[in-house]
Amino acid sequence: MSFGDNLINLFMPPAKGKEEKKEEDVEVIDPRNMDKDNFMNLIDRDSLHSLFPFSWEQYPTYVQSGENFMRVIAIADYPKRVYGNWLSELKRKKGAIDIVQYIDSASNNSMITYYKKTIQNKEAQLLNTFDPYKQKVLKNYIDSANMQLDKYLDNSTTFVYQHMLVYLRANSLTELEDLTDNVKNTLIKLQMKPLVPVKATFQSFWSTMPINENLLGDYTYKESNTEVASSMFPFDDAEILDLKPRSDIEGVNKDTNSLVAIDMLDRNKTLNQNMVVIGTSGVGKTTYMIQKILRYAIQDYQIYIIDPENEYTKIVELLGGAVLHLTSNAKSKINPMQIFSEEILSADEAVTNLDELVKDKIQRLKGFFEVLKDDMNQVEKAIMDRVVRNAYINS
């Protein structure tokens, strides 16, 4: 039975009893032979609405549809200067929050004229203003316009019209009000100006739907440049967050308050396992390194520490490690030419890989000897290579 047959059975009127009727008294209505208007009259609307309930109530500042309460916040102003991933605090906020943006191209000549007039008008107002607060506001307008012109003259940006709407949804009006206040506070903290369109809930709601139609375009546009506009897209993500059971939690990102987590063993994501810890005296570099030593010791890693200032002797001894004092008179010595048995045993094909292990060791020894004698020439390097190779062959 096809979908069309099921649909016909769904909307066909039920039989009124089991009494037999003559064929000429039976009237069968086939919706496939009817036009759209007549077909809709056949639908049992009460049953349909019970399956697909839908209600829409529009209020001055929000919309209610069933158990969903929705509100749209329009952005009327943006920060004058931005930095990488500056909008992340809003993007990571809990709740049903969607950011909708429209960017339209602007005429460079018109924008230059606009900023020139802005500077002239604000400077004229500044001459006749004695209120300190209003003076600062006017100076900010002038500085912003000058900055926009400077960026354009440096060919670093071009001009655009920017629109931004924030769509909020909650399960109750109280929850919606709390979410609105929370998002507004974050937007103000980010130097943005949030406004709730009053008596324009229909236009604001449909402007946030994925139909690419901004019904509030004439009211929400803001002159901007491509630098500010591009910074609002999540392409420059300053996060280093790779949470896995074996990841190292290195700290907290000071810009976004997110954890910094790295899996040092994942060579697809962590291409370089080197690390440097930099800080002034007393900020906690040694404490940080002791914490890493304890973490790796718990995970049963082998740890080797070169400690010229003797800062880690105590923690190594507490963990049952060996402390070797390397001086010219010390009993303990390190043989830089030694190839450890673990390297040989770990080879998949031990016999054929021995030559590769020796070649790799010689290459590392060249770097070691170059540190001892930094003016080594090519002839000396060739002699060293031959002597070292013979040493391994004869050993």
Steps between C-alpha positions, in 0.01 A plus 500: 500500500646837397525819705219648289271208585579543871416868473168421335415249772589755768261765367222278367181517711442184707226256407166554678417145590521159342167497318523415135436771244437488137788597278308793358444638854869495596683826438882479507703819508854469363719796616732440208230622264422816698656843501698632796221700666251216495766257619577715806132491593528124541769522768400426855665811646442403865693175455772676302550768766522238771791345308667830407407764759608851408423830665648844447455791734677825433579741782680837489843355592474123454321221318339191653451186297372209706744459789773704328563863595717689249658843490741677266765751607626740234854638519513875448874560551826303492839537670748733336790258540486121503738214568511135402202292608354793695140380454567157655349595838162544333536190282577280800218628718252235614151512358324496163688790341548551126703779343372623164708738289450682173783684324433728203763673291524878527622762258849608602446854368174537692658369819799733470261792458299376798804479730632838387168664582487313831841636598407854397164495679632343820795741516258792462281360779807447717586870484161591651484217757616548857357185659800266566297188427363632169851615406633146543212357295569745216874427514427129472290563187781707349769244588290218355440684173869588470595139565265378227651744252856405601429130448349569159797715395736223610311258272443270798119511490203600291157617610185293558159528661468255785185357661492266798205340678505266800215247512404369846267214588383371840235270647331770710471876506698521825780296349493720190530818709796356692671392178437844347659680796797262496562546127455878522760525776745300290437715193553820700821353644615436141434870421191427290167679527203257530143607428176301509278604204170608658188430294715349226502143621369367169776665295774415750392135529493436126829686454670232711355211299725333235319663207760775438252784542577784737175683570675735745780600263408869498517513881787269594775599256827635633789641302795269549810364329606156387741457793226529762257297290744213443587480870139402577529176304644197683797461266775627730458273797762559767400188691730204569250253640547131423336322793587130515579262787871539429496877433700741717305790653750783468297792632220741413473725194502853647286639215222239498536328841505164321733218599824451308536126439755322278549136411878492452483146358257588220740576217220593262399800714821564697767517234767634734540358850745769608397743773651804667387651832579871532435728794661741741652378825244378751198457268495122546707342222659241732165421664346450157780263396473301824129458433580366151763263642247360749239456227739313270630289790143388579456404134818288526707700251879496509613852585846645441580840652805715434515718808800739512354690798414188702130596534344156451726272705257475791195409291701242299623332817148495648380324185778244528703630208876516461691827524827504307752778563693544178838666545850420383572325833162326539475122509200498268570550131279524193615330181356707213587223252293231672210345309252372757371146477140630509557665161618173348221291652232747394597469134251302292781334305791510740767363266427722202437808719837490679666690218225762510540536879877553462453756222241687708731494804793637298287788372410595858862469607599747231282760668651409838856545376410823319389641835839407647688644200282754322765584237521145364559501124379251240827302498486453877135395476584238238785364715275487806231318304748232385659456843169470680367253243812283541458517877154346473616238249790389723302501824 
